[in-house]
Amino acid sequence: MRHGLIPGTRGRVRPMTLFGDPVLHSPCEDVTDFGPELASLVEDLFATMYAAQGVGLAANQVGEPLRVFVFDCPDDDDVRHLGHVVNPRLVEADGVVLRGPEGCLSLPGLEAGTERYDHAVVEGFTVAGEPVRVHGTGFFARCLQHECDHLGGRVYADRVTGWRHRRLMRQVGRASWCRGT
């Protein structure tokens, strides 16, 4: 088996940071060191995302307040998108605004109708410091916007309004993982 080609095989599964933890509600810091610690963090993010059966994971979701996220997410045509972005910037979010079910590994077992654009472009860098530009449509565009929100100190619950927000907060309060949020 060629371990180097499968993301996360050298990583360790880290504990998930849950909704209400301050690290999820604070903007993350830019990565300045593109060394082995960053590469290990990205491996850990993949391992943790796969263990939790997610499609994306931001560093602050494992308690690291750094601007990096990973993804293994299909688009609406079931095309798989696999990668990571360091110091991402959401440079385009446009097209049609769609309300769709959205969940989060930091709010396990819950989801709510959340409005997102159906097209997104993120620019940033790889762990090696090479520039990268990621285009997403449909569900993958939702994922890119969701992960960029995390790094800005927002969770999808912050985008949900009205009765949907009230219902989601009631569900959070009843969740077995809730610590009195």
N, C-alpha and C positions, 0 to 999 in steps of 0.2 A: 504494500500500500504506500502510495506517495503522499505522505502527510503534508508536505509543503504546499500542495495544490488545493487542499480543502481548508477553507477558513475555519478557525476555531479548534482544530484538532490539537493544537499546542497550547490552547488557552485553558483557563480554569473557570468554572462557573462561580460567579460572585453572587452575593445576596442582592436581591432587588430592593431598590429604594422605593418606598410606597408613598402614595399621595398624602400630602400633609407635611412631609419632610421638607425643611427649608431649602435644601439643595435643589429641589425641583422647582422652586419658586424664585430663584435668583439667576441672573444671567451668568453664563459660564465664561471662563477666561480663554483667550486665544492660546493655542499650543505654540510654544516657542522652541521646544526641544524635539527634533525629529529623530530621536535616537531609539535605542532598544526598548526603553520603557514605554514609548508610544506604541511600538510594534506589539509589545506584550499586552498593552491595554486593548488594542484592536482585536487581538486573538481572544482575550477574555470577553470582550463584548460579543463577538460571534458565538463563542461557547455558551454564554449566558442567554443570548437571544434564542439559540437553537434549543437549549434545555427548557426554556419557557414557551416554546412553540410560537415565537413572535416573528414578525416580518421586518422589524427595525428596532434599533436600540441606541439611545444616546448615552454618553458617558455619565451624565449626572444621574441616570437611572441605576447606576451601580455605585453612586456616591462620589464620583470623580467630577469636579466642576470644570471640565475642559470641553472645548468646542470640537467634538468628534462624534460621529455616529456611524453605524453599520446598517446594512440592509440586505435582505434576500427576499424580494417582494415581486409578485407578478403584477403586470398591468391588466387592463380590462380585456386584452387579447390573449391572456395567459402566457405572455412572454416573461421569462424570469429575468430579474435585474438583481445582480449580486455585486456588492462593493462596500466601500467606506469613503467618507469625506472628512477631512481634517480642516478646521477653520472654515466651515461652509458659510456661504452667503446665498440666500434665496434671491436670485436676480430677476426671475420672472415668475409670476403667479397670475395666470390669466385664463381666458376662455370662459366657459360656462361655470357658474357657481352651482354646485350640487350638494344637497343635504343627503348624507349617507351614514350608515352605522359606523361608528368609530370606537375603538377600544384602545387600551393601553396596558402594557405590562405592569405599570405602576398603579393601576386601578384594576387588579385582576378580577376577571369574571363580569365586568361591567362594560356597557357601551351605551352610546347615545347618538342620536341624529345630529351630525355636525356639518356645517357648511364649509366647503373647500372648493377651490378652483380645480378644473379638470386638466390643467396643464401647469407644469412647474419646471423651472431650471435652477439648479444649484451649482455654484462654482466653489472650488476650494482646492485642496491638495491631497495627495496620497500620503501614506506613512513615510515614503521616501522623499517627500517635499516636491513631487512633480505636480504641476497644475492638472486639475480634472474638472470637467463640466458634465453634469448629469442631467439628462432630459427625462421627464416623466409625464405620462398621461394617465388619466383614469385613476385607478386604485393606487398605482405607484406615485402619481402626483400627490395624492392624499398623504402617502407615507412620507415623501420628502418634506412636505409642509409641516407635518406632525413632528418629525424629528428636528427640523429647524426651530419650531416653536419651543421644544424642550430646551434647546441650547440658549434660548432667549429668556428662560425662566417661566414658560407657560406650559400648561397641559391642556388637552382638548376640552376638559371641563370648563376652562376659562372662556371658551368660544361658544359654549352652549348657553342659550338664554331662555327666559320665560319658564313655562311649565316643564320643559325638558330638563332645564338646569335644576329646578326644584326636585323633580323626580330622581335625577342622578344623585343629588346630594342626600336624599333620603336613603337611596340604595347604598351609598358610601357609608352612611351612619350605621346601617344594618350589617355591613360586610364583616365577616369574621376577622379580617386583617386590619380593620379600622382601629386606630388608636385615639379615638375621641376627636377627630378632625372636625 
